[in-house]
Amino acid sequence: MQSKWIEQNFKYNGEQLKSLFIYGKFEILGNAIVSWQGPCDVSFEHMVDAEDLRNQSPIQSDQMLHFISEVFHRDLLLGITLQRLLTVIIYEQVAQMSGKKISRDGDDLFFDNRKLSVSIATISPVSSLIHFGLNVENSGTPVPTSCLTELGIETKQFAQAVMNKFAKEWISIEAASLKTRAVN
């Protein structure tokens, strides 16, 4: 699992959640996780969550920290499991770096009963894909939110720590699968 912090600030609009985006845009081939800071405005055309679509719930923020991961297994359950693993890693890193009590409900994180994150997992014809976004600021959001700035967290250092832990977990999972003998 490769990881990379992207210095470029660009908008996440949902279009990036597709197979080989990381390879096509950043020349990272294979299982990977990347992160960058930028606005978020997911159009209904690119919205993956059917509940958000049904409710016409906008996903927007003036400034978010984005993570996209692609793992080359086409299993939605595995993708959602990896999404939850990423959520727990982010949850622990936020708590450690901020010293604040945050809460987790599935793949959502909250501080002071305000939403800190958005996340989705899906599959493509060749891979499982995850987007995870954390508000850097509270402006431009359609619901009451909390943000990394109010928690005193600097995005680049935080993102690199999260990506390192996620990659390490994936490598450990792969290693465990290689040393386990099947039973009849």
C-alpha positions as CSV (number, residue, x, y, z in Angstrom):
1,M,0.0,0.0,0.0
2,Q,1.5,3.3,-1.1
3,S,0.6,6.6,0.3
4,K,1.1,10.2,-0.7
5,W,0.3,13.7,0.6
6,I,-0.7,15.9,-2.4
7,E,0.4,19.5,-2.1
8,Q,-2.1,20.7,-4.7
9,N,-5.3,22.2,-3.3
10,F,-8.3,21.0,-5.5
11,K,-12.0,20.4,-5.1
12,Y,-13.5,17.0,-4.4
13,N,-16.7,16.7,-6.3
14,G,-17.3,12.9,-6.3
15,E,-15.9,12.5,-9.8
16,Q,-12.5,11.4,-8.3
17,L,-14.1,8.3,-6.7
18,K,-13.4,6.0,-9.7
19,S,-11.0,3.3,-10.6
20,L,-7.4,4.3,-11.4
21,F,-7.9,7.9,-10.4
22,I,-4.9,7.8,-8.2
23,Y,-2.8,6.2,-10.9
24,G,-4.0,8.5,-13.6
25,K,-3.7,11.7,-11.6
26,F,-0.6,10.9,-9.4
27,E,1.1,8.0,-11.1
28,I,0.8,5.7,-8.1
29,L,0.1,2.2,-9.4
30,G,-1.6,-0.4,-7.2
31,N,-3.1,-0.3,-3.8
32,A,-2.9,3.3,-2.5
33,I,-4.2,6.0,-0.3
34,V,-3.7,9.7,-1.1
35,S,-4.7,12.9,0.8
36,W,-5.0,16.6,0.1
37,Q,-6.8,19.7,1.3
38,G,-9.5,21.4,-0.8
39,P,-13.2,22.3,-1.0
40,C,-15.9,19.7,-1.3
41,D,-19.0,20.0,-3.4
42,V,-20.4,16.6,-4.5
43,S,-23.0,16.9,-7.3
44,F,-26.0,14.6,-7.3
45,E,-24.7,13.2,-10.5
46,H,-21.6,11.9,-8.7
47,M,-23.2,11.0,-5.4
48,V,-22.7,7.4,-4.4
49,D,-24.8,7.2,-1.2
50,A,-28.4,6.3,-2.3
51,E,-29.8,7.7,1.0
52,D,-28.2,11.1,0.4
53,L,-29.5,11.0,-3.1
54,R,-33.0,10.1,-2.1
55,N,-33.0,12.9,0.5
56,Q,-31.3,15.3,-1.8
57,S,-28.8,16.0,1.0
58,P,-25.9,18.2,-0.3
59,I,-22.3,17.3,0.6
60,Q,-20.4,20.5,0.8
61,S,-17.6,22.3,2.7
62,D,-15.4,25.3,1.9
63,Q,-12.3,23.4,3.1
64,M,-11.9,19.7,3.8
65,L,-9.1,17.2,4.3
66,H,-9.7,14.4,1.7
67,F,-8.5,10.8,1.7
68,I,-9.1,8.5,-1.3
69,S,-8.0,4.9,-1.1
70,E,-8.1,2.3,-3.9
71,V,-7.6,-1.4,-3.2
72,F,-7.6,-3.9,-6.1
73,H,-10.3,-6.2,-4.8
74,R,-13.9,-5.9,-6.1
75,D,-15.7,-6.7,-2.9
76,L,-18.1,-4.1,-1.4
77,L,-18.0,-5.7,2.0
78,L,-14.2,-5.6,2.1
79,G,-14.4,-1.9,0.9
80,I,-16.8,-1.0,3.7
81,T,-14.7,-2.9,6.2
82,L,-11.6,-1.0,5.1
83,Q,-13.6,2.2,5.3
84,R,-14.5,1.4,8.9
85,L,-10.8,0.6,9.6
86,L,-9.8,4.0,8.2
87,T,-12.6,5.6,10.3
88,V,-11.2,4.1,13.5
89,I,-7.6,5.1,12.6
90,I,-8.8,8.7,11.9
91,Y,-10.9,8.7,15.1
92,E,-7.9,7.6,17.2
93,Q,-5.6,10.1,15.5
94,V,-8.0,13.0,16.1
95,A,-8.3,12.1,19.8
96,Q,-4.6,11.7,20.1
97,M,-3.6,15.0,18.4
98,S,-6.5,17.1,19.8
99,G,-6.8,15.7,23.3
100,K,-10.6,16.1,22.9
101,K,-13.3,13.6,23.2
102,I,-14.9,12.8,19.9
103,S,-17.5,10.2,19.1
104,R,-18.0,7.7,16.2
105,D,-21.2,6.3,14.8
106,G,-20.3,3.8,12.0
107,D,-18.3,5.8,9.5
108,D,-19.2,9.2,10.9
109,L,-17.2,11.2,13.4
110,F,-18.6,14.0,15.7
111,F,-17.2,16.5,18.1
112,D,-19.6,18.3,20.4
113,N,-22.5,16.6,18.6
114,R,-21.5,18.3,15.4
115,K,-20.5,16.4,12.3
116,L,-16.7,16.3,11.6
117,S,-16.6,13.9,8.6
118,V,-18.2,12.5,5.5
119,S,-17.3,9.1,4.1
120,I,-18.3,6.6,1.5
121,A,-17.1,3.2,0.2
122,T,-18.0,1.7,-3.2
123,I,-16.6,-0.6,-5.8
124,S,-15.6,-0.2,-9.4
125,P,-15.1,-3.0,-12.0
126,V,-11.6,-3.5,-10.7
127,S,-11.3,-2.2,-7.1
128,S,-12.8,-1.1,-3.8
129,L,-12.8,2.7,-3.3
130,I,-13.1,4.9,-0.3
131,H,-13.5,8.7,0.1
132,F,-13.1,10.1,3.6
133,G,-13.4,13.9,4.2
134,L,-12.8,15.9,7.4
135,N,-13.9,19.5,7.7
136,V,-10.9,21.8,8.0
137,E,-13.2,24.8,8.5
138,N,-16.9,25.0,9.4
139,S,-17.9,27.3,6.5
140,G,-20.0,26.2,3.6
141,T,-21.5,23.2,5.2
142,P,-25.2,22.4,5.0
143,V,-25.4,21.0,8.6
144,P,-23.8,22.0,11.9
145,T,-20.2,20.8,11.8
146,S,-17.0,20.7,13.7
147,C,-13.6,21.0,12.1
148,L,-9.9,20.2,12.5
149,T,-9.1,23.9,13.0
150,E,-11.1,24.1,16.2
151,L,-9.5,20.9,17.4
152,G,-6.0,22.4,16.8
153,I,-5.0,19.9,14.2
154,E,-2.7,20.7,11.3
155,T,-3.8,18.9,8.2
156,K,-0.6,17.7,6.5
157,Q,1.0,16.1,9.6
158,F,-2.4,14.6,10.6
159,A,-2.9,13.2,7.1
160,Q,0.5,11.7,6.9
161,A,0.1,9.9,10.2
162,V,-3.3,8.5,9.2
163,M,-2.0,7.3,5.8
164,N,1.0,5.7,7.4
165,K,-1.1,3.8,9.9
166,F,-3.6,2.7,7.2
167,A,-0.9,1.5,4.9
168,K,0.8,-0.4,7.8
169,E,-2.5,-2.1,8.7
170,W,-3.1,-3.1,5.1
171,I,0.4,-4.5,4.8
172,S,-0.2,-6.4,8.1
173,I,-3.5,-7.8,6.8
174,E,-1.9,-9.0,3.6
175,A,0.9,-10.6,5.5
176,A,-1.5,-12.4,7.8
177,S,-3.4,-13.7,4.7
178,L,-0.2,-15.1,3.3
179,K,0.8,-17.1,6.3
180,T,-2.5,-18.6,7.1
181,R,-3.2,-22.2,6.1
182,A,-6.6,-23.2,4.8
183,V,-8.5,-25.9,6.5
184,N,-10.7,-28.6,5.0
